[in-house]
Amino acid sequence: ALSSAVVCVNEMDGFDKPRALPFYSGRGDGYDTKLECSAKCQAQGYLVSGRADHGQCWCAEELGYENSAVSDPILYNQYGINTACDCTNVDTADVGHDLVCVTVINVQAEFVGCFSDDVPRSLPTFVDNGLSYFQCALECYAKHYQFFGRQYDKECWCG
């Protein structure tokens, strides 16, 4: 199963301390909502996305990233959860200086079994070739499917 949660976190500007969401994805057309921002980050292989002031979209690794300034990995909630911003209104209002409304995609896959490839297919919607396990899961989630599977270790199917 795939689910998402939205939380408000404290963020740094990258000058004094490393950013918790270090990968800038963009702003403007195509980044107008938290869902569009999340989709852009997912397309780049990130499970964590965040909308900041002025509609900026930032991405991060779910398990953090290495930074030479600190010894431990930096996580998206590195600087703490904040209740000062309203993430339900993030699509139409700025969230505040040094705050980010973060969407975290949770991938909880459970092995269901192996199925014979036959007509009709158990997973009828072909997505793409060459996707990783998690990329396939995210693609099917984005298309509102409950199940995903891979065939020949490269074909991604949804149903």
Phi and psi restraints in degrees (value plus and minus 20) as a CYANA .aco file:
   2 LEU   PHI    -141.0  -101.0
   2 LEU   PSI     115.4   155.4
   3 SER   PHI    -162.4  -122.4
   3 SER   PSI     147.7   187.7
   4 SER   PHI    -156.5  -116.5
   4 SER   PSI     132.8   172.8
   5 ALA   PHI    -155.1  -115.1
   5 ALA   PSI     124.9   164.9
   6 VAL   PHI    -137.1   -97.1
   6 VAL   PSI     107.2   147.2
   7 VAL   PHI    -154.4  -114.4
   7 VAL   PSI     136.1   176.1
   8 CYS   PHI    -117.1   -77.1
   8 CYS   PSI     108.3   148.3
   9 VAL   PHI    -145.8  -105.8
   9 VAL   PSI     135.3   175.3
  10 ASN   PHI     -96.5   -56.5
  10 ASN   PSI     123.6   163.6
  11 GLU   PHI    -153.4  -113.4
  11 GLU   PSI     134.8   174.8
  12 MET   PHI    -127.5   -87.5
  12 MET   PSI     136.2   176.2
  13 ASP   PHI    -102.0   -62.0
  13 ASP   PSI     -22.8    17.2
  14 GLY   PHI      70.2   110.2
  14 GLY   PSI     -26.2    13.8
  15 PHE   PHI    -107.5   -67.5
  15 PHE   PSI     -71.9   -31.9
  16 ASP   PHI    -106.2   -66.2
  16 ASP   PSI     -57.4   -17.4
  17 LYS   PHI    -157.3  -117.3
  17 LYS   PSI     134.9   174.9
  18 PRO   PHI     -84.0   -44.0
  18 PRO   PSI     125.5   165.5
  19 ARG   PHI     -85.9   -45.9
  19 ARG   PSI     124.6   164.6
  20 ALA   PHI     -96.0   -56.0
  20 ALA   PSI     -54.0   -14.0
  21 LEU   PHI    -132.3   -92.3
  21 LEU   PSI      74.2   114.2
  22 PRO   PHI    -105.8   -65.8
  22 PRO   PSI     -34.6     5.4
  23 PHE   PHI    -123.4   -83.4
  23 PHE   PSI      88.8   128.8
  24 TYR   PHI     -95.9   -55.9
  24 TYR   PSI     106.9   146.9
  25 SER   PHI    -122.5   -82.5
  25 SER   PSI     -49.6    -9.6
  26 GLY   PHI     122.8   162.8
  26 GLY   PSI    -193.5  -153.5
  27 ARG   PHI    -179.9  -139.9
  27 ARG   PSI     145.5   185.5
  28 GLY   PHI      74.4   114.4
  28 GLY   PSI    -169.7  -129.7
  29 ASP   PHI     -74.6   -34.6
  29 ASP   PSI     112.2   152.2
  30 GLY   PHI      67.0   107.0
  30 GLY   PSI     -25.9    14.1
  31 TYR   PHI    -145.8  -105.8
  31 TYR   PSI       0.8    40.8
  32 ASP   PHI     -92.3   -52.3
  32 ASP   PSI     -41.6    -1.6
  33 THR   PHI    -148.7  -108.7
  33 THR   PSI     145.8   185.8
  34 LYS   PHI     -85.4   -45.4
  34 LYS   PSI     -50.7   -10.7
  35 LEU   PHI     -87.8   -47.8
  35 LEU   PSI     -60.6   -20.6
  36 GLU   PHI     -86.3   -46.3
  36 GLU   PSI     -61.0   -21.0
  37 CYS   PHI     -81.4   -41.4
  37 CYS   PSI     -65.7   -25.7
  38 SER   PHI     -80.4   -40.4
  38 SER   PSI     -62.6   -22.6
  39 ALA   PHI     -84.1   -44.1
  39 ALA   PSI     -59.9   -19.9
  40 LYS   PHI     -83.7   -43.7
  40 LYS   PSI     -63.4   -23.4
  41 CYS   PHI     -86.8   -46.8
  41 CYS   PSI     -60.9   -20.9
  42 GLN   PHI     -81.2   -41.2
  42 GLN   PSI     -60.2   -20.2
  43 ALA   PHI     -82.6   -42.6
  43 ALA   PSI     -45.2    -5.2
  44 GLN   PHI    -113.4   -73.4
  44 GLN   PSI     -16.3    23.7
  45 GLY   PHI      70.0   110.0
  45 GLY   PSI      -5.1    34.9
  46 TYR   PHI    -123.5   -83.5
  46 TYR   PSI     119.2   159.2
  47 LEU   PHI    -115.0   -75.0
  47 LEU   PSI     -28.4    11.6
  48 VAL   PHI    -139.3   -99.3
  48 VAL   PSI     108.9   148.9
  49 SER   PHI    -153.5  -113.5
  49 SER   PSI     136.1   176.1
  50 GLY   PHI    -167.3  -127.3
  50 GLY   PSI     120.8   160.8
  51 ARG   PHI    -123.2   -83.2
  51 ARG   PSI     104.8   144.8
  52 ALA   PHI    -133.2   -93.2
  52 ALA   PSI    -191.5  -151.5
  53 ASP   PHI     -72.5   -32.5
  53 ASP   PSI     127.2   167.2
  54 HIS   PHI      41.3    81.3
  54 HIS   PSI       7.1    47.1
  55 GLY   PHI      51.8    91.8
  55 GLY   PSI      -1.6    38.4
  56 GLN   PHI     -90.1   -50.1
  56 GLN   PSI     120.6   160.6
  57 CYS   PHI    -132.8   -92.8
  57 CYS   PSI     105.6   145.6
  58 TRP   PHI    -143.3  -103.3
  58 TRP   PSI     130.3   170.3
  59 CYS   PHI    -145.7  -105.7
  59 CYS   PSI     139.6   179.6
  60 ALA   PHI    -173.9  -133.9
  60 ALA   PSI     141.4   181.4
  61 GLU   PHI     -97.8   -57.8
  61 GLU   PSI     122.9   162.9
  62 GLU   PHI     -81.3   -41.3
  62 GLU   PSI     -58.6   -18.6
  63 LEU   PHI    -116.6   -76.6
  63 LEU   PSI      -6.3    33.7
  64 GLY   PHI      69.6   109.6
  64 GLY   PSI    -199.4  -159.4
  65 TYR   PHI    -162.2  -122.2
  65 TYR   PSI     137.1   177.1
  66 GLU   PHI    -101.6   -61.6
  66 GLU   PSI     121.0   161.0
  67 ASN   PHI    -158.8  -118.8
  67 ASN   PSI     115.0   155.0
  68 SER   PHI     -86.0   -46.0
  68 SER   PSI     -38.1     1.9
  69 ALA   PHI     -97.5   -57.5
  69 ALA   PSI     -41.6    -1.6
  70 VAL   PHI    -154.1  -114.1
  70 VAL   PSI     139.3   179.3
  71 SER   PHI    -107.7   -67.7
  71 SER   PSI     -52.8   -12.8
  72 ASP   PHI    -112.0   -72.0
  72 ASP   PSI     133.1   173.1
  73 PRO   PHI     -78.4   -38.4
  73 PRO   PSI     125.2   165.2
  74 ILE   PHI    -113.1   -73.1
  74 ILE   PSI     104.4   144.4
  75 LEU   PHI    -120.0   -80.0
  75 LEU   PSI     141.3   181.3
  76 TYR   PHI     -80.6   -40.6
  76 TYR   PSI     -48.2    -8.2
  77 ASN   PHI    -124.7   -84.7
  77 ASN   PSI       8.5    48.5
  78 GLN   PHI     -71.6   -31.6
  78 GLN   PSI     -59.4   -19.4
  79 TYR   PHI    -123.9   -83.9
  79 TYR   PSI      -7.1    32.9
  80 GLY   PHI      81.0   121.0
  80 GLY   PSI     134.0   174.0
  81 ILE   PHI    -100.2   -60.2
  81 ILE   PSI     123.5   163.5
  82 ASN   PHI    -149.1  -109.1
  82 ASN   PSI     113.9   153.9
  83 THR   PHI    -118.1   -78.1
  83 THR   PSI     -12.8    27.2
  84 ALA   PHI     -96.1   -56.1
  84 ALA   PSI     -44.2    -4.2
  85 CYS   PHI    -125.9   -85.9
  85 CYS   PSI     133.6   173.6
  86 ASP   PHI    -122.0   -82.0
  86 ASP   PSI      80.5   120.5
  87 CYS   PHI     -96.3   -56.3
  87 CYS   PSI     -29.8    10.2
  88 THR   PHI     -94.0   -54.0
  88 THR   PSI     -37.2     2.8
  89 ASN   PHI    -132.0   -92.0
  89 ASN   PSI      -4.1    35.9
  90 VAL   PHI     -86.4   -46.4
  90 VAL   PSI     -41.6    -1.6
  91 ASP   PHI     -92.7   -52.7
  91 ASP   PSI     -43.3    -3.3
  92 THR   PHI    -138.8   -98.8
  92 THR   PSI     -26.3    13.7
  93 ALA   PHI    -157.5  -117.5
  93 ALA   PSI     131.8   171.8
  94 ASP   PHI     -92.3   -52.3
  94 ASP   PSI     126.7   166.7
  95 VAL   PHI    -108.8   -68.8
  95 VAL   PSI     -37.6     2.4
  96 GLY   PHI      99.4   139.4
  96 GLY   PSI     134.2   174.2
  97 HIS   PHI     -82.8   -42.8
  97 HIS   PSI     114.3   154.3
  98 ASP   PHI      41.6    81.6
  98 ASP   PSI       6.8    46.8
  99 LEU   PHI    -144.9  -104.9
  99 LEU   PSI     127.9   167.9
 100 VAL   PHI    -159.9  -119.9
 100 VAL   PSI     113.5   153.5
 101 CYS   PHI    -108.0   -68.0
 101 CYS   PSI      94.7   134.7
 102 VAL   PHI    -124.6   -84.6
 102 VAL   PSI     113.3   153.3
 103 THR   PHI    -125.5   -85.5
 103 THR   PSI     103.3   143.3
 104 VAL   PHI    -131.9   -91.9
 104 VAL   PSI     102.6   142.6
 105 ILE   PHI    -109.4   -69.4
 105 ILE   PSI     103.1   143.1
 106 ASN   PHI    -120.9   -80.9
 106 ASN   PSI     100.3   140.3
 107 VAL   PHI    -121.9   -81.9
 107 VAL   PSI      92.5   132.5
 108 GLN   PHI    -144.2  -104.2
 108 GLN   PSI      69.9   109.9
 109 ALA   PHI    -116.2   -76.2
 109 ALA   PSI     118.1   158.1
 110 GLU   PHI    -141.0  -101.0
 110 GLU   PSI     107.9   147.9
 111 PHE   PHI     -87.0   -47.0
 111 PHE   PSI     103.7   143.7
 112 VAL   PHI    -117.7   -77.7
 112 VAL   PSI     -54.4   -14.4
 113 GLY   PHI     125.9   165.9
 113 GLY   PSI     158.0   198.0
 114 CYS   PHI    -120.4   -80.4
 114 CYS   PSI     120.7   160.7
 115 PHE   PHI    -147.3  -107.3
 115 PHE   PSI     125.9   165.9
 116 SER   PHI     -89.9   -49.9
 116 SER   PSI     119.6   159.6
 117 ASP   PHI    -102.1   -62.1
 117 ASP   PSI      94.5   134.5
 118 ASP   PHI    -169.1  -129.1
 118 ASP   PSI     153.4   193.4
 119 VAL   PHI    -126.6   -86.6
 119 VAL   PSI     106.4   146.4
 120 PRO   PHI     -95.5   -55.5
 120 PRO   PSI     131.6   171.6
 121 ARG   PHI     -90.2   -50.2
 121 ARG   PSI     125.3   165.3
 122 SER   PHI     -85.5   -45.5
 122 SER   PSI     -59.3   -19.3
 123 LEU   PHI    -138.5   -98.5
 123 LEU   PSI      75.3   115.3
 124 PRO   PHI    -100.6   -60.6
 124 PRO   PSI     -32.7     7.3
 125 THR   PHI    -122.7   -82.7
 125 THR   PSI      92.0   132.0
 126 PHE   PHI     -99.7   -59.7
 126 PHE   PSI     114.2   154.2
 127 VAL   PHI    -125.6   -85.6
 127 VAL   PSI     -77.3   -37.3
 128 ASP   PHI    -191.8  -151.8
 128 ASP   PSI     146.7   186.7
 129 ASN   PHI    -120.3   -80.3
 129 ASN   PSI     131.4   171.4
 130 GLY   PHI      59.2    99.2
 130 GLY   PSI      -7.3    32.7
 131 LEU   PHI    -105.3   -65.3
 131 LEU   PSI     124.4   164.4
 132 SER   PHI     -90.8   -50.8
 132 SER   PSI     151.6   191.6
 133 TYR   PHI     -74.8   -34.8
 133 TYR   PSI     -70.1   -30.1
 134 PHE   PHI     -92.4   -52.4
 134 PHE   PSI     -55.3   -15.3
 135 GLN   PHI     -83.2   -43.2
 135 GLN   PSI     -60.0   -20.0
 136 CYS   PHI     -83.5   -43.5
 136 CYS   PSI     -65.1   -25.1
 137 ALA   PHI     -79.0   -39.0
 137 ALA   PSI     -64.0   -24.0
 138 LEU   PHI     -87.1   -47.1
 138 LEU   PSI     -60.0   -20.0
 139 GLU   PHI     -81.8   -41.8
 139 GLU   PSI     -63.7   -23.7
 140 CYS   PHI     -88.7   -48.7
 140 CYS   PSI     -58.3   -18.3
 141 TYR   PHI     -81.0   -41.0
 141 TYR   PSI     -64.7   -24.7
 142 ALA   PHI     -83.6   -43.6
 142 ALA   PSI     -47.0    -7.0
 143 LYS   PHI    -113.2   -73.2
 143 LYS   PSI     -10.6    29.4
 144 HIS   PHI      46.9    86.9
 144 HIS   PSI      11.7    51.7
 145 TYR   PHI    -115.3   -75.3
 145 TYR   PSI     131.4   171.4
 146 GLN   PHI    -110.3   -70.3
 146 GLN   PSI     -47.5    -7.5
 147 PHE   PHI    -143.0  -103.0
 147 PHE   PSI     131.4   171.4
 148 PHE   PHI    -162.5  -122.5
 148 PHE   PSI     138.9   178.9
 149 GLY   PHI    -179.4  -139.4
 149 GLY   PSI     140.3   180.3
 150 ARG   PHI    -142.0  -102.0
 150 ARG   PSI     119.6   159.6
 151 GLN   PHI    -140.5  -100.5
 151 GLN   PSI     119.2   159.2
 152 TYR   PHI      39.8    79.8
 152 TYR   PSI       3.5    43.5
 153 ASP   PHI      41.7    81.7
 153 ASP   PSI      -5.0    35.0
 154 LYS   PHI    -166.5  -126.5
 154 LYS   PSI     -47.5    -7.5
 155 GLU   PHI    -104.5   -64.5
 155 GLU   PSI     112.7   152.7
 156 CYS   PHI    -125.7   -85.7
 156 CYS   PSI     107.8   147.8
 157 TRP   PHI    -148.3  -108.3
 157 TRP   PSI     125.9   165.9
 158 CYS   PHI    -144.7  -104.7
 158 CYS   PSI     137.4   177.4
